[in-house]
């Protein structure tokens, strides 16, 4: 019996109230891998959570425009990028990348413990440590790797460590928590009282790690960073604050929510990204010298991976210095003005905007098939790239459009986006959501 036939027979017997059939690996027939994988993919397609990658080539000479090639070449406007300040196409950043590639080549040659470390690594780490007023920093190849590796090794290596995690934490943080196998407690995002209640039930001498994001990636909600850190320290916990969606965008020099609130000293570990507002690729952690050295020395994800190449380090370093400069201040001001303008347009149009005080603008849809269709028609018919976000990126029932305007979107572009969303929205008859009174305030 093939696995596909087994599944069909099993379902039939379940429906009829019997279930005599059992899958046996000793019947002499190999496991049907293809049928199994086909069913896994079919399940995603049936539930409108199958992901189709768009073929998008961004235009560095005309940011935020791009060319899309899924069917025929089409000029589009990008509304969903995390490169919100356009650092990836800044002439000085591109020039730094070009010069580094010409001088050092395009690869790093190995892990940092072998041939992959360079002076550029150490210069960038010093710049990042200074940005967050910390003793040390460590850069690595991706945000997922950085978060999961740091959380896992800390909670695993500290004897008796318990984890207190915000409910909406990113998958990379969840992965690190699971890999650590440490006891975990979940508190509602931003709920200081609930965190304190959970911490109060633990002995003060037990090691604890409190983990949360300063800006939630899908709702855009800002956490009460100062209050959460104060409560954590009151009960003897370390704080791990993921600032990836805030770096470059908040604070006078782009140091994130911690800098904006002058609370960096209460954030024991700060996680940041080089691939969002800094416009390159990679990630980092900052903290005390001994803490960062411990994570660097023990985390397998940092030891056994190829180092970032010189061109990425040079591009990140240049972008970081631009964002610390008066040009960076001006970019942040223009960016926030555009965010406020677009939010107002969306709300005035009666769309169900999930309101917050950050740069992320979620428009709630609440149905995976409709959300996918809305994103597809916006790009195919109107030239707006703002894909529907479905499970598992968001919980089921919270499907949404996630819009991230830049300083380079014009008022005319933003007005056109809103008009086109409304037109497509009405046509798809999502009438139960198209109600100004249902905007989430």
N, C-alpha and C positions, 0 to 999 in steps of 0.2 A: 504494500500500500504506500503510495507517495504521500508526502506530507500534505499536499494540496487536497488529495482525496480524503485524508484523515480529517482535515479541518471541515470539509463539507459534510462528511458523515457525522462528525461530532456535533456540529450545529443542528443537523436534522434530528438527531436523537435527543438533544437538549430540548428542542421545540416540542417533541412528542412525549417528553417526560421520561425518557430512558437515556442511559449513558453507559452502555456496556463497552463501547469502543475505547481502547487505550493505545496510546502510541508506544511502540516498542522499538528499541534500538537494536534488538537482537533478531529481527526478522530477516536479516540478510540483505536488506535494501538500504543503500546509503541515504543519509539525510538529504532532503531536497532543498538545498540552500537557495536556489533561484526562486522557487515558489514562496519560500519564507520571506525573502527580501521583497519580492513583488507585492506580497500582501502588506508588508510594512509600509511601502510607498503608497499603495492603493488606499490604505487607511488614512493617510495624511491628505490625499487628494479628496476623498469622500467628505472629510471634515473641514475642507477649505483652509488647511494649515500647511499645505505643500508649498515650498518656496521655489520660486522661479527667479533666477538672477537676471536683472536687466543688463543689457549690453550698453554701458554708458561710458563715453570718453569725455571727461571734463575738458574744458577749454581754458588753459592757463592765461590766454591773452584776452579772454572775455568773461571772467568770473562774474556771476555764478552760472553762466550758460554752459551747455554741454551738447554733445551729439549722442543720440540714442539709436541703436542698430537692431533692435529685436525683430523688426519687420523690414522696414525701409529706413534709411537714414532720416532722422528727424531732429530738428533743433529744439531743445527743451530748456526750461529753467529749473535749477536744482533747489529744492526747498527742504531737503532732509539731511544735509551734510553736517557732520560735527566739526568740519573745518570752517567754523562760523566767522572767523576773522580773515580768512583768505590768505593765511600765512604760507600755504603750500605753493602759491603762485607769486609770492612777493619777490620782486626782482633781486633783492639782496640775498634772500634765502636760496633762490635758484642758483645764483652766482656762487654762493658758498658751497653748495652741493657739487656744482660743476668743478670748482677748483680742487675740492677734496678728492673727487673721483679721479681727476687727472693726475693728482699728486700721489694718492695712496691706493688707487684701484677701487673696484666696486664692492669687494667683499672684505670681511675682517680676517679670514684665514683660520678661525678656530674659536674655541671657548676662551673666556677671559683668563682662565687659569693656565692656558697653554700659550698660543700665539696671538690671541684675539684682543688683548688689552692694549690701550694706546693713551697718549697724553690727552687726546680729545675726550676720551671717556672721563678722565679725571677732571678736566676743565669743566665739562658739562655738569658733572656731579657737584663740583664746588659751587657752580652758578645756581643749581637747584637747591642746594643746602642753604645758600645765602637768601634765596627767594623766600624760603619758609622759616628762616632764622633757626636753622637746625645745625647740628655739628657735622652731619654726614648725610650722604645720599648714595643710592645705588641704582643704576639704569639697567634695564633688561629689554628683551625683544618684543614683549607684548603685555598689554594690561591684564589679560586673563592669566597668563603665566605669572606675572608679578604678584597679583593679588592672591591667587590660589597657593602659590609657593610660600609666600610670607606668612599668611594666616595658618597654613597647615603646619609649618615647621615651628612656629611660635607655640601654638596650642599643644602640639605633640611633644615638644621638648621640655616645656615648663611643667614640672611635676604637679599633678592635680589640677591643672588649669581648666577653668570652665569658661564657656563662650556665651556672650549675650549679644544676640544679633538682631538688627532691625528687620522687620518683616519683609520689606521690599528690597533687600540687598541684592546686588548684581549676582548673576550666576557664577562669576569667578570667585566671589567671596563665599558663596554657598558651597562651591566645590572644595575650597580650602577647608571650610568647616567640616564637611563630610570626611575629607581625607585625614583630618587630624584625629578623628574618632573621639574627640573630647566631648564631655557633656555640654549640651547647648540649651539655651533658653531664648525664646523669641519674644521681642516686645514690638508693639505696633509702631510703625514709623513715626518718629518725632514725639512719642509719648513718654515724657520725662517721668511722670508719676508711676507709670507701669514699670519702667526700667528700675526705678528706685525700689519699688515693691519687690521685684525679683531679686535685686542685689541684697536687699535687707534680709532675705531668707538664707543667705550664705554667710559662713564665718568670715570675719574680716581678714584672717591670715591666709585664706585660700587664694591662690592666684586666679585672676579673672582678666578676660579680654573683651572689651565692649567695641562692637564693630557697627559702623553705620556710614551712609553716604551723606555728604553735605548738600548735594542736589540730586534728587532721585531721577534716574535716567528717563523714565517713561511718564511720570506724572509732573516732573519739573518742580515738585515741592521742595523747599529748603528745610533742612533740619535745624532745630534750635541747638546749634553746635555748642555754644558756651554752656548752656544748662545741662546738656547731656554729658559733657566732659566733667563738669563740676560734680555731678552725682556719681559718675564713674569713679573719680578720684576719692570721693568721700568714703567709698567702700573698698578702696585699695585696688582698683582695676587699672589696667593699661587701656588707652584709647587708640583705636585704629580708625582713622577717618579717610574715607575715599573721596578725594576732591577732583576726580577726573573730569567731571562736567563743569567745574568751576575755575580750573587753572586757566589763566590768561584772560578770563572774562570778568572777574570781580577782584576788588582790592586795587589800591593805587598803582601797584606795579604788576598786577595780574597774579598775585599770590593766592587767589581764591577766597572762599568765604572766611577762612581763618584770618587772612590779612584784613579783609573788609570789616570784620568784627573785633579785630585786635585780640584774638583768642588763640593764636598759633601756639603759644607756650603751653596751652592745656591739651594740645593734640600730640600725643606721644609718637604716633606713627602717622604720617601723611602719605597717601598714595596718589600719584598723579599720572597723567598721560602725556606722551609726546605726539600722539596721533589725533588729537582733537584740536583745540584752539592753537596749539603750537604747530600743527600742520604737517608733521612728519610721520614717524612710526616708532613705536616703542613705549616704554613706561618706566616708572621709577618709584622708589620709596625713600622717605627721609625720616630721620629721627636722631637719637643719640648715637655717638660714635660706636659704643660697645654693642648697642642693639643691632645696628645695621651690620656691623662686622659679624655678629653671631648669625644673622639671617644669611648673609653672603657666604659664610663658611659652611653652613649645614644644609641649606635648602637644595635638594637635587635639581630642581627646575632652574636654578641659577648656575649650578656647577656644570651640568651636562647639556648646555645649549650654546650654539654659536653666537658670538658677540655681535652687537650692532656694528655695521660698517662705518668707516670714517665719514662718508658723505652724509649719512643720516645724522651722525653726531654734530657735524659742522652745520647742517641745516637747522637742527634743533637749537643749537647754541645761538645761532644768528637770530632765529625767530624769537627766542626767549629774551634776548637783549632788545629787540625791537619792541616787544610787548611791555618791557620795563620802562621804555622811553616815553617822551611826550607823544610820539606817534601812536604808541599803544594806548595811552590815555584817550586820545582823540577817537581811535577806533572803537574803544569800549563805549564811549559816550554816544557815538553815532549808532552803534549796534543796539544799545538799550532804547534809543529813541525809535528805531525801526520796530523793535519788539513791541513796545507800547502802542505804536500806531497800528500794527497788524492785529494785535489783540483787540483793540477797540473796533476795528472794522469787522472782525469775525463775530464779536459779541453783538454789535449793532445789527448784523445780518441775521441774528437769531440762531446762530449755530451753537451747538452744545459744547462750548469751550470749557475745559477743565482748568479753571483759573488758578494762577499761582503768581509768585513774584520773581520768577526766574526767566531765562531766555527760551525755555522749552515750551512750546504751545501745543498741548494735546487737544484734539477735537474728538470727542467720544462718539463711537458708532455702535459698539455693543453687539455686533453680529459678524462672524468671521467671513461668510460669503459676501455680504454686502460691503464689508470693509475692503476686501480684496478687489471687488468689482469697482468700487469707488476710486481706489488708487489706480487701477488699470485704465479706466476711462479718462481720468485726469491727465495721465501721461499720453495716452494714445490719441485722444481727441483734442485736448486743450494744451498739451505741451508743458504740463506742470508735473515735475517729479516729486511726488509726496506719497510714497507707498503706504498701503494699509499695514498696520502692525498687529499681528495676531499671536495667539498662543504658539510656542511657549515663551515668547518675549514678554507678553503680558498675560495675566490670568484670563481664563475663559470668562467671557462676558464683559471684558474691559478692552475689547478691540478698538483701535483708534487710528486716526491720522496723527502723526507727530511732525510738527512744523518747526523748523529752526531757521528763521530769517537771518540774513547777514547785513553788515553795514552797506553792502553793495547792491542790495535789492532796492529799486526805486519805489516811490509811492505809487506810480502807475503800475508797476509789476505787482505790488501787493494788492491794489484794488482789483486788478484783473484776476488774481488768484481767488479772491473772495467771491467775486461774481461767478467765476467758473465752478467753484465748489458748490455754491448754491444751486446753480443750474443743473449740474450732474446729480446732486443730492436729491433734488425734487424729482428728477426723471427716474431715479432708482426707487422712488416711493419709500423713502425711509421717513415717512411722515411722523411716526411716533417719536422720532428723535429730533425732528425739525420743529423745535418749540423753544422759543427764547426763554420761557419760564423754567425749562429744564436744564439750563446752563448751570454747571456745578460751581456754586459760590462758597 
